[in-house]
Amino acid sequence: MNQPVATQAPLRHRRDIQGLRALAVISVVAYHAGTPHLDGGFVGVDLFFVISGFLITSLLIAELGRNGRVSLGDFWARRARRILPASTLVLVATAIAVAVVTPALERPDVSKDMTWAALFSANWRFAQQSTDYLATDRVTSPVLHYWSLGVEEQFYVFWPLIVVAVVLLVRGRRRMLALGGVTTVIVIASLWWCIVETGANQPYAFFGTPARAWQLGLGCLLAIAAPWVARLARTPANLLALAGVAGLAWSMVSLKEAGGATPIPVSLPCCPR
């Protein structure tokens, strides 16, 4: 039996990750508040997708390094324990509020939205409805923010399966190279699909998991490359970090929604640890 490959050090409290989370939250809050010259603050959600991909893949790689395998049951059980209590509480509270304050004619549609949200599929519900996320000329679903949680959880149904398949098919130190290659293909395919759908079917480009997978996949690639990145000297590492922060700042300042739509609720995906 092959010995486990020590691919990555055990996870620890990461102040850099906490800092990125803070930047993502600040950017989204600034977008909500209509802060002048920060119209692109919604990119904080995209940053959260990347962080989530990084953290989940780091956990999977660390488990592989310790045990030589990945337990799908344990992985999904951890996700359920982390996500279900809070998401269920919010849905129950929302259902009570809807029953009290929402007009009777609107309740059937809201109930459908909530059912999709409970199944972590709200993103597909809103895509099918051709929902314009930044539009202001419609009634906003009270569970619109569940779209990003749906994207995240759907990705984490399939991503561990891909990791396990690579582990079973490739042995030794080539595993990480193979996983990196597979992830690169997924990122390229998803980005291509996102570009195509943006021109052909914008709601599916925004809400659809295939069109969002490249953002989570970038985080996965960073986790796979972490042992090599860690070998960088301090100066180039700091320059890369500075470039990343500068890129986020540039996006917040330069990106704008055509038509200048008024901000509406933007969700922040739950970053796992």
Secondary structure, 3 states (H helix, E strand, C coil): CCCCCCCCCCCCCCHHHHHHHHHHHHHHHHHHCCCCCCCCCCHHHHHHHHHHHHHHHHHHHHHHHHHCCCCHHHHHHHHHHHHHHHHHHHHHHHHHHHHHHCCHHHHHHHHHHHHHHHCCCHHHHHHHCCCCCCCCCCCCCCCCCHHHHHHHHHHHHHHHHHHHHHHHHCCCCHHHHHHHHHHHHHHHHHHHHHHHHHHHCHHHHHHCHHHHHHHHHHHHHHHHHHHHHCCCCHHHHHHHHHHHHHHHHHHHHHCCCCCCCCCCCCCCCCCCC
